[in-house]
């Protein structure tokens, strides 16, 4: 027999620690290759950690509720000699619940998962659920009445948010007259005395809404980006008539062949990927006075969630995929983003981001850079317009499908010439799209 250490896996570059929610195996129990050994939680996801080897659990190094740093051993297994090599260098983490981050680097704050002595004495709650409960004033007694849809009946983020929505619908606060709403906080004194301090007051007929955790993360990230990068935005209007005509012509055949819908997003990402190869400095980041050129082109696509928040799944090596591959990736990531089923590594590692503000009928926008990237592109709504068309016989006016591209970039590294040339190149690729392109 030989010993093998099971390591707390890294689940994304911004994740530094995780909480052990539940051990699925006990000391002395055998475990198969890729069989789940424990459940863990971060502020982003709840996950299962599979075993990279087959063997017997010799020792569990931590108990449920402990917060463990990434890279530390959490258990020791006994394996057969010659069977100590993991099936993969870093064992995959299977996501079991919802993603709640926007892929920015954030300080991970975990709360201890606890066991309670009420009716559900063996029920565990993830740090995410406990944080929401504390923020919304949900007592443990109320929490234990919730029906969980997670593994073993565990309460997920979706369960507790649904409960909050139903709970709020039942409350009808009177707003018959102008009033002031005061927030108060209890401050601990050295001698265990307390005093009530009025924090803020608001005049007029108002309602105070507490930001949810994801919105606070987005807010912090956006403010940090504005303080970090010198934002400049360049605009280009592109004639995408060929793309519209091509898509209308082939979308039924495309679906019949590949069982996928073809949207404009994969076409935009294809053009962006080609332009990033032409202008590699845009595919970079800054570390002090060093420029970090990214050799991989990993394009993030901002996706709106049903909650109104945003998340940015990433298409890795987007320049290596053909249009069919991009369409499959876009549809898969967008669908699982809406369902809260993205894996941690699917929202990490982006080198450039595309935000389709045209989805909301917006003509253009000035997007904020997703750190540590140095640029982001917003694609506006496609609208029919009368446009002057140059022909060998002279100028004429025709109805064309036009859209604006808005390119925000960090002027510390991307000058106006580069930033403007890049977005112009993206527009050129879109305008010269082959209307007879085969699928």
C-alpha positions as CSV (number, residue, x, y, z in Angstrom):
1,X,0.0,0.0,0.0
2,X,1.1,3.6,-0.6
3,X,-0.2,6.9,0.8
4,X,-1.8,9.6,-1.3
5,X,-2.7,13.1,-0.2
6,X,-6.0,14.6,-1.4
7,X,-5.4,18.3,-2.1
8,X,-8.0,21.1,-1.8
9,X,-8.3,21.9,-5.5
10,X,-7.9,25.4,-7.1
11,X,-11.3,26.4,-8.5
12,X,-10.3,29.7,-10.2
13,X,-7.6,32.3,-9.8
14,X,-9.7,34.4,-7.3
15,X,-10.5,31.4,-5.0
16,X,-7.9,31.0,-2.2
17,X,-9.9,28.9,0.3
18,X,-13.0,26.8,0.7
19,X,-15.2,25.5,3.5
20,X,-15.8,21.7,4.0
21,X,-19.5,21.3,4.0
22,X,-19.8,17.6,4.3
23,X,-17.6,14.5,4.2
24,X,-19.2,11.9,1.9
25,X,-16.7,9.2,3.0
26,X,-15.6,8.1,6.5
27,X,-12.2,6.9,7.6
28,X,-11.8,3.2,6.7
29,X,-14.2,3.4,3.7
30,X,-13.0,2.5,0.2
31,X,-13.3,5.0,-2.6
32,X,-13.4,4.5,-6.4
33,X,-11.5,6.5,-9.0
34,X,-13.4,9.8,-9.5
35,X,-15.9,9.1,-6.7
36,X,-16.9,12.2,-4.7
37,X,-15.2,12.3,-1.3
38,X,-16.4,15.6,0.1
39,X,-18.6,18.7,-0.6
40,X,-17.0,22.1,-0.3
41,X,-18.3,25.7,-0.7
42,X,-16.9,29.1,-1.6
43,X,-18.6,32.4,-2.0
44,X,-19.0,31.4,-5.7
45,X,-20.1,27.8,-5.8
46,X,-20.9,24.7,-3.9
47,X,-18.9,21.7,-5.3
48,X,-18.0,18.1,-5.0
49,X,-14.3,17.0,-4.9
50,X,-13.8,13.6,-6.6
51,X,-10.9,11.3,-5.7
52,X,-8.1,11.2,-8.3
53,X,-7.2,7.6,-7.2
54,X,-8.9,4.4,-5.9
55,X,-8.1,3.3,-2.4
56,X,-9.2,3.5,1.2
57,X,-9.7,6.7,3.4
58,X,-6.9,6.4,6.0
59,X,-7.4,9.8,7.7
60,X,-9.6,12.9,7.4
61,X,-7.4,15.9,8.3
62,X,-10.2,18.4,8.9
63,X,-13.7,18.4,10.1
64,X,-16.9,19.7,8.6
65,X,-17.1,23.5,8.8
66,X,-13.3,24.0,8.6
67,X,-12.0,26.6,6.1
68,X,-9.0,25.2,4.2
69,X,-6.6,27.0,1.9
70,X,-6.3,25.9,-1.7
71,X,-3.4,23.5,-2.1
72,X,-3.5,22.0,1.4
73,X,-4.0,18.3,2.0
74,X,-7.5,17.5,3.4
75,X,-7.3,13.7,3.6
76,X,-4.9,10.8,3.3
77,X,-5.7,7.8,1.2
78,X,-4.1,4.4,1.0
79,X,-3.7,3.1,-2.5
80,X,-2.3,0.1,-4.2
81,X,1.3,0.4,-5.2
82,X,1.5,1.8,-8.7
83,X,-1.9,3.4,-8.3
84,X,-0.7,6.7,-6.8
85,X,-0.8,8.7,-10.0
86,X,-4.0,10.9,-10.3
87,X,-6.1,10.4,-13.4
88,X,-5.7,14.1,-14.1
89,X,-3.1,16.6,-12.8
90,X,-5.8,18.7,-11.1
91,X,-8.9,16.7,-10.2
92,X,-12.0,18.4,-11.7
93,X,-14.6,20.0,-9.4
94,X,-18.2,19.2,-10.2
95,X,-20.4,22.2,-9.5
96,X,-23.6,21.4,-7.7
97,X,-25.2,24.8,-7.2
98,X,-25.4,28.3,-8.5
99,X,-22.6,30.7,-9.5
100,X,-22.8,34.2,-7.9
101,X,-19.8,36.0,-9.0
102,X,-18.9,38.1,-12.1
103,X,-15.4,36.7,-12.4
104,X,-13.6,39.6,-10.9
105,X,-10.8,39.0,-8.3
106,X,-12.5,39.3,-4.9
107,X,-11.5,38.6,-1.4
108,X,-13.1,35.3,-0.5
109,X,-15.1,35.6,2.7
110,X,-16.5,32.3,3.9
111,X,-18.7,31.6,6.8
112,X,-18.6,28.4,8.8
113,X,-21.2,25.7,7.9
114,X,-22.8,24.6,11.1
115,X,-24.9,21.8,12.5
116,X,-28.0,22.9,14.4
117,X,-29.9,21.2,17.2
118,X,-33.3,21.9,15.8
119,X,-35.5,19.4,13.9
120,X,-33.0,19.3,11.0
121,X,-30.0,18.6,13.2
122,X,-28.0,17.0,10.4
123,X,-28.7,19.7,7.8
124,X,-25.8,21.8,6.5
125,X,-25.9,25.2,5.0
126,X,-23.3,26.6,2.7
127,X,-21.5,29.9,3.5
128,X,-23.4,31.6,0.7
129,X,-26.8,30.6,2.1
130,X,-25.8,31.6,5.6
131,X,-24.6,35.0,4.4
132,X,-27.8,35.7,2.6
133,X,-29.8,34.6,5.7
134,X,-27.8,36.9,7.9
135,X,-28.1,39.8,5.5
136,X,-31.9,39.4,5.1
137,X,-32.6,38.8,8.8
138,X,-33.7,35.2,8.4
139,X,-33.6,33.3,11.7
140,X,-32.2,29.8,11.9
141,X,-35.7,28.6,12.8
142,X,-37.1,30.1,9.6
143,X,-34.2,28.8,7.6
144,X,-34.9,25.2,8.7
145,X,-38.5,25.4,7.5
146,X,-37.3,25.9,3.9
147,X,-37.5,23.0,1.4
148,X,-34.1,22.4,-0.2
149,X,-33.7,21.4,-3.8
150,X,-29.9,20.7,-3.5
151,X,-28.1,17.5,-2.7
152,X,-29.7,15.6,0.2
153,X,-32.3,18.4,0.5
154,X,-29.8,21.1,1.1
155,X,-31.0,24.7,0.7
156,X,-29.5,26.4,-2.3
157,X,-29.2,30.1,-3.2
158,X,-32.2,29.7,-5.5
159,X,-34.3,28.2,-2.7
160,X,-33.5,31.1,-0.2
161,X,-34.0,33.8,-2.9
162,X,-37.4,32.3,-3.8
163,X,-38.3,32.3,-0.2
164,X,-37.4,35.9,0.2
165,X,-39.4,36.9,-2.9
166,X,-42.5,35.1,-1.5
167,X,-41.8,36.5,1.9
168,X,-41.6,40.1,0.5
169,X,-44.8,39.6,-1.5
170,X,-46.7,39.0,1.8
171,X,-45.5,42.1,3.4
172,X,-47.4,45.3,2.5
173,X,-45.7,48.2,4.3
174,X,-47.9,51.2,4.7
175,X,-46.6,54.2,2.7
176,X,-49.6,56.6,3.2
177,X,-47.5,59.6,4.2
178,X,-44.0,61.0,3.8
179,X,-41.7,59.4,6.3
180,X,-38.1,59.1,7.2
181,X,-36.5,55.7,7.3
182,X,-33.7,55.3,9.7
183,X,-31.1,52.6,9.7
184,X,-29.7,51.8,13.2
185,X,-26.8,49.7,14.3
186,X,-25.8,48.4,17.6
187,X,-22.2,49.2,18.7
188,X,-20.5,47.1,21.3
189,X,-18.9,49.0,24.1
190,X,-15.9,47.8,26.1
191,X,-18.1,47.1,29.2
192,X,-20.7,45.1,27.3
193,X,-22.9,48.2,27.1
194,X,-24.7,49.0,23.9
195,X,-26.0,52.2,22.3
196,X,-28.2,52.8,19.3
197,X,-26.7,55.1,16.6
198,X,-28.7,56.5,13.8
199,X,-26.8,55.7,10.6
200,X,-28.6,57.5,7.8
201,X,-32.0,59.0,7.1
202,X,-33.8,59.5,3.9
203,X,-36.4,62.2,3.1
204,X,-39.5,61.6,1.0
205,X,-41.5,58.6,0.0
206,X,-38.7,56.0,-0.4
207,X,-38.0,52.4,-0.1
208,X,-34.5,51.2,1.0
209,X,-33.3,48.1,-0.9
210,X,-30.3,46.2,0.3
211,X,-27.9,45.1,-2.5
212,X,-27.6,41.4,-2.8
213,X,-24.2,39.9,-2.5
214,X,-23.6,39.6,-6.3
215,X,-24.6,43.2,-6.9
216,X,-22.2,44.4,-4.2
217,X,-19.4,42.4,-5.8
218,X,-20.2,44.0,-9.2
219,X,-20.3,47.4,-7.7
220,X,-17.0,47.0,-6.0
221,X,-15.4,45.6,-9.1
222,X,-16.7,48.4,-11.4
223,X,-15.5,51.1,-9.0
224,X,-12.1,49.4,-8.7
225,X,-11.8,49.2,-12.5
226,X,-12.5,52.9,-12.9
227,X,-9.9,53.8,-10.3
228,X,-7.4,51.4,-11.9
229,X,-7.7,52.0,-15.6
230,X,-7.6,55.2,-17.6
231,X,-10.8,54.5,-19.6
232,X,-11.1,55.8,-23.2
233,X,-13.9,54.8,-25.6
234,X,-13.7,54.8,-29.4
235,X,-16.8,54.3,-31.6
236,X,-17.2,52.8,-35.1
237,X,-20.4,52.3,-37.1
238,X,-20.4,49.1,-39.1
239,X,-22.5,47.9,-42.0
240,X,-23.5,44.3,-41.1
241,X,-26.0,43.8,-43.9
242,X,-24.1,40.7,-45.2
243,X,-24.2,39.1,-41.8
244,X,-28.0,39.7,-41.3
245,X,-28.8,38.4,-44.8
246,X,-26.5,35.3,-44.3
247,X,-28.0,34.5,-40.9
248,X,-31.6,34.8,-42.2
249,X,-30.7,32.5,-45.1
250,X,-29.0,29.7,-43.2
251,X,-30.5,29.7,-39.6
252,X,-33.0,26.9,-40.3
253,X,-30.4,24.8,-42.0
254,X,-27.9,25.5,-39.3
255,X,-30.3,24.3,-36.6
256,X,-31.2,21.2,-38.6
257,X,-27.6,20.3,-39.0
258,X,-26.2,21.1,-35.6
259,X,-29.2,21.3,-33.4
260,X,-28.1,24.8,-32.3
261,X,-29.5,28.3,-32.9
262,X,-27.1,30.7,-34.7
263,X,-27.1,34.1,-33.1
264,X,-25.0,37.2,-33.9
265,X,-22.8,36.7,-30.8
266,X,-20.6,33.9,-32.1
267,X,-20.0,36.0,-35.3
268,X,-19.0,39.0,-33.2
269,X,-16.7,36.8,-31.1
270,X,-15.1,35.3,-34.3
271,X,-14.3,38.9,-35.6
272,X,-12.9,39.9,-32.2
273,X,-10.7,36.9,-32.0
274,X,-9.3,37.6,-35.5
275,X,-8.6,41.2,-34.5
276,X,-6.9,40.2,-31.3
277,X,-4.5,38.1,-33.4
278,X,-3.8,41.2,-35.5
279,X,-3.3,43.5,-32.4
280,X,-1.9,41.3,-29.6
281,X,-1.2,44.2,-27.3
282,X,-5.0,44.5,-26.8
283,X,-5.0,40.9,-25.4
284,X,-2.9,41.8,-22.4
285,X,-2.8,43.0,-18.8
286,X,-0.6,45.2,-16.7
287,X,1.4,44.2,-13.6
288,X,3.1,47.3,-12.2
289,X,5.3,48.6,-15.1
290,X,5.2,45.2,-16.9
291,X,3.0,44.4,-19.8
292,X,1.7,40.8,-19.7
293,X,1.0,39.6,-23.2
294,X,-1.6,36.8,-23.2
295,X,-0.8,34.1,-25.8
296,X,-4.3,32.5,-25.4
297,X,-7.3,34.4,-26.7
298,X,-10.0,33.8,-24.1
299,X,-13.1,35.9,-24.9
300,X,-15.6,36.6,-22.1
301,X,-19.2,37.2,-23.0
302,X,-21.2,39.3,-20.6
303,X,-24.6,37.6,-19.9
304,X,-27.6,39.0,-18.1
305,X,-29.1,36.8,-15.3
306,X,-32.8,36.5,-14.4
307,X,-31.9,38.4,-11.2
308,X,-30.8,41.4,-13.2
309,X,-27.2,40.9,-12.4
310,X,-24.4,40.0,-14.8
311,X,-21.9,37.2,-15.2
312,X,-19.1,36.7,-17.7
313,X,-18.5,33.1,-18.9
314,X,-15.4,32.7,-20.9
315,X,-14.8,31.0,-24.2
316,X,-11.3,29.6,-23.9
317,X,-9.1,29.7,-27.0
318,X,-11.9,31.3,-29.0
319,X,-9.6,31.8,-32.0
320,X,-9.2,28.0,-32.3
321,X,-12.9,27.4,-32.8
322,X,-14.9,27.6,-36.1
323,X,-18.3,29.3,-36.2
324,X,-20.1,26.1,-35.3
325,X,-17.9,25.5,-32.3
326,X,-18.4,29.1,-31.2
327,X,-22.2,28.9,-31.6
328,X,-22.2,25.7,-29.4
329,X,-20.1,27.3,-26.8
330,X,-22.1,30.6,-26.7
331,X,-25.4,28.7,-26.4
332,X,-24.1,26.3,-23.8
333,X,-22.5,28.9,-21.5
334,X,-25.4,31.4,-21.8
335,X,-27.9,28.7,-21.0
336,X,-26.1,27.4,-18.0
337,X,-25.3,30.9,-16.8
338,X,-29.1,31.6,-16.6
339,X,-29.6,28.3,-14.7
340,X,-26.7,29.0,-12.3
341,X,-24.8,25.9,-13.4
342,X,-21.5,27.3,-14.6
343,X,-18.3,25.7,-13.3
344,X,-15.7,27.9,-11.5
345,X,-13.2,27.7,-14.3
346,X,-15.8,28.8,-16.8
347,X,-15.8,32.3,-15.4
348,X,-12.1,32.7,-15.0
349,X,-9.2,33.4,-17.3
350,X,-10.7,35.9,-19.7
351,X,-8.3,38.0,-21.7
352,X,-10.9,40.2,-23.5
353,X,-14.7,40.8,-23.1
354,X,-17.6,41.4,-25.4
355,X,-20.9,42.9,-24.1
356,X,-23.9,42.8,-26.4
357,X,-25.8,45.9,-25.3
358,X,-27.9,45.6,-28.5
359,X,-29.8,42.8,-26.7
360,X,-31.6,45.5,-24.7
361,X,-32.2,47.7,-27.7
362,X,-29.3,50.0,-26.9
363,X,-27.6,51.8,-29.8
364,X,-24.2,52.0,-28.1
365,X,-22.6,52.0,-24.6
366,X,-19.3,52.9,-22.8
367,X,-18.5,49.6,-21.1
368,X,-16.2,49.4,-18.0
369,X,-13.1,47.2,-18.4
370,X,-13.2,43.9,-16.6
371,X,-9.9,43.8,-14.6
372,X,-7.2,42.8,-15.1
373,X,-8.0,43.0,-18.8
374,X,-7.2,46.2,-20.7
375,X,-10.2,46.5,-23.1
376,X,-13.8,45.6,-23.7
377,X,-16.2,45.8,-26.7
378,X,-19.9,46.7,-26.6
379,X,-22.0,45.8,-29.7
380,X,-25.1,47.9,-30.2
381,X,-28.5,47.0,-31.7
382,X,-28.6,46.3,-35.4
383,X,-31.0,48.9,-37.1
384,X,-32.0,49.5,-40.7
385,X,-30.9,52.9,-41.9
386,X,-30.7,54.8,-45.2
387,X,-27.0,54.9,-46.0
388,X,-24.9,56.4,-48.9
389,X,-23.5,53.5,-50.9
390,X,-20.5,54.1,-53.2
391,X,-20.8,52.2,-56.5
392,X,-18.8,52.3,-59.8
393,X,-21.7,54.2,-61.3
394,X,-21.6,56.8,-58.4
395,X,-23.1,57.3,-55.0
396,X,-26.6,56.0,-54.2
397,X,-28.8,55.7,-51.1
398,X,-29.8,52.2,-49.9
399,X,-31.3,50.6,-46.8
400,X,-28.6,48.9,-44.8
401,X,-28.3,47.1,-41.5
402,X,-26.0,49.2,-39.3
403,X,-24.6,48.9,-35.8
404,X,-22.3,50.7,-33.5
405,X,-19.2,49.2,-31.9
406,X,-18.0,50.8,-28.7
407,X,-14.4,50.0,-27.6
408,X,-13.3,51.0,-24.1
409,X,-9.6,50.5,-23.4
410,X,-7.0,51.3,-20.8
411,X,-5.0,54.3,-22.0
412,X,-2.1,53.4,-19.8
413,X,-1.2,50.7,-22.4
414,X,-3.6,51.1,-25.3
415,X,-3.2,54.5,-27.1
416,X,-5.9,56.0,-29.2
417,X,-4.3,54.8,-32.4
418,X,-4.2,51.2,-31.3
419,X,-7.7,51.3,-29.6
420,X,-9.2,52.9,-32.6
421,X,-7.5,50.7,-35.1
422,X,-8.6,47.6,-33.3
423,X,-12.3,48.4,-33.3
424,X,-12.0,49.5,-36.9
425,X,-10.5,46.1,-37.7
426,X,-13.4,44.3,-36.0
427,X,-15.8,46.3,-38.1
428,X,-13.9,45.5,-41.2
429,X,-14.2,41.8,-40.5
430,X,-17.9,42.1,-39.9
431,X,-18.5,44.3,-43.0
432,X,-16.5,41.9,-45.3
433,X,-18.4,38.8,-44.0
434,X,-19.0,36.4,-47.0
435,X,-22.7,36.3,-47.6
436,X,-22.1,33.0,-49.5
437,X,-20.2,31.4,-46.7
438,X,-20.8,27.7,-46.3
439,X,-21.8,26.2,-42.9
